[in-house]
Amino acid sequence: MGLRTERAQKGAKKIAPAIKPKKRLWKQIIKRYDLYLMLILPLAWYIIFQYGPMYGLQIAFKDYLPLNGFWGSRWVGFEYFHRFFSSYYFWRLIKNTVLIKLISLIFAFPIPILLALLVNEIKNNRYKKFLQNVTYIPHFISVVVIVGMLNLFLDPESGLINIILEHIGIHPVAFMEKASWFKPLFISSNIWTNMGWQSIIYIAALSGIDPQLYEAARVDGASRLRRIWHISIPGILPTIIILLILDIGHFMDIGFEKILLMQNDLNMASSDVIATFNYRTGILNGEYSYTTAIGLFDAIINFALLILINQIARKKTSTSLW
């Protein structure tokens, strides 16, 4: 009987051939064609605006002249990379860019998490909605308006902050003109404008935690802080790790619009970053090959950090992008 059963099973395997993975994939696509059609626009956007421009990276290794085009320009190899690495402003640009990002990761990254935990603990729905609206609104204010508000409130003569300082006996401070004040003002204003918006994803993650866990912890006598520490934070930890990986993947990309608006000759030592230098040198002065080489250097650092932090996260927490 045993031999017959084995032969029957082998015969069944021969009769029913396995479906090839490619055929299975096409069957799924045909079955869910409407969902796959929705991917066309995002894929087209990425191909046209993200991967298409990579064709122009070749000018980082050429003395690019618009008249000669990409292929007609003279090949210079790593000349522009060497020029950037040996320039006197290289370390200033790297230091300012890295410091702004590091301080943002230390102070700005945890604040949306803390705000989400605070909102999650509020039981009064009216007050909870009020707090969420108050923290969301600054995100929709224009960067130009934000910088205008900073200039208005921090004006050495008529600014509200300096008027208060003068009343308590402190001499007025030209905040926007001092290099030492640039980073605190830039990062703190970023926290104010973005913390409410960035907390949305954490609030959504907290809402997915099973309420029975909180009830069980409350019955066991766990305090509110212990419930947060042992239930809320572990519940959103995968979300925190994924967002941290994505944030570090853009380590060298701190934007330039707001920095450019806040920048002046007096705070240049602290405010000049790679993005603003590329804007001045590439767009205003027309040194396209040089700034493309700098941009490629930035992208390589971001890519290397993304791979590194993803590997560390996968080994330590079993949560990663891939």
Residue pairs with C-beta under 8 A, 6 or more apart in sequence:
29 36
55 70
56 70
56 292
57 292
57 296
58 70
59 70
59 73
59 288
59 289
59 292
60 80
60 81
60 289
60 292
60 293
60 295
60 296
61 75
61 76
61 77
61 78
61 80
61 293
62 70
62 73
62 74
62 75
62 76
62 289
63 73
63 74
63 75
63 76
63 289
64 70
64 73
64 288
64 289
64 292
65 72
65 73
66 288
68 74
73 289
76 289
80 289
80 290
80 292
80 293
80 294
81 293
81 297
83 290
84 90
84 290
84 293
84 294
84 297
89 272
89 277
92 269
92 272
93 272
93 273
93 274
93 277
94 274
96 270
96 271
96 272
96 273
97 252
97 254
97 273
97 274
97 275
98 251
99 183
100 183
100 186
100 187
100 254
100 273
101 251
101 252
101 254
103 183
103 187
104 187
104 190
104 254
105 247
105 248
107 187
107 191
108 187
108 190
108 191
108 194
108 195
109 244
109 247
111 191
111 195
112 194
112 195
112 196
112 198
112 199
112 202
113 199
113 202
113 236
113 240
115 135
115 195
115 196
115 199
115 202
116 199
116 202
116 203
116 205
116 206
116 236
117 202
117 206
117 228
117 232
117 233
118 131
119 128
119 131
119 132
119 199
119 203
120 203
120 206
120 207
120 232
121 224
121 228
122 128
122 131
132 196
132 203
134 196
135 195
135 196
135 199
136 196
136 197
136 200
137 196
138 146
138 192
138 193
138 194
138 196
139 193
139 194
139 196
139 197
141 193
143 257
143 258
143 261
144 261
146 189
146 193
146 258
147 258
147 261
147 262
150 176
150 185
150 189
150 262
151 176
152 159
152 160
153 159
153 160
153 161
154 161
154 162
154 175
154 176
154 185
155 162
156 162
156 172
156 173
156 174
156 177
157 172
159 172
161 175
162 172
162 173
165 171
165 172
165 173
166 172
173 181
175 181
175 185
176 185
176 262
176 264
176 267
177 264
177 266
177 267
178 266
178 267
179 266
179 267
179 268
179 269
179 270
179 271
180 270
181 267
182 262
182 267
182 270
182 271
183 270
185 262
186 258
186 259
186 262
186 271
189 258
190 258
201 239
201 243
202 236
202 239
202 240
205 235
205 236
205 239
206 232
206 235
206 236
208 235
209 231
209 232
209 235
209 236
213 231
213 235
214 227
214 231
217 226
217 227
217 230
217 231
218 227
222 230
237 317
237 319
238 317
238 319
241 313
241 317
241 319
241 320
242 319
242 321
244 309
244 313
245 306
245 309
245 310
245 313
245 320
245 321
246 321
248 305
248 306
248 309
249 302
249 303
249 305
249 306
249 309
250 302
251 301
251 302
251 305
252 274
252 298
252 301
252 302
253 275
253 298
253 302
254 273
254 275
255 275
256 273
256 275
256 276
256 278
256 279
259 271
259 273
259 275
259 276
260 276
260 279
262 271
263 271
263 272
263 276
264 271
274 294
274 298
277 294
278 291
278 294
278 295
281 287
281 290
281 291
282 288
282 290
282 291
282 292
310 320
310 321
310 322
311 320
313 319
313 320
314 320
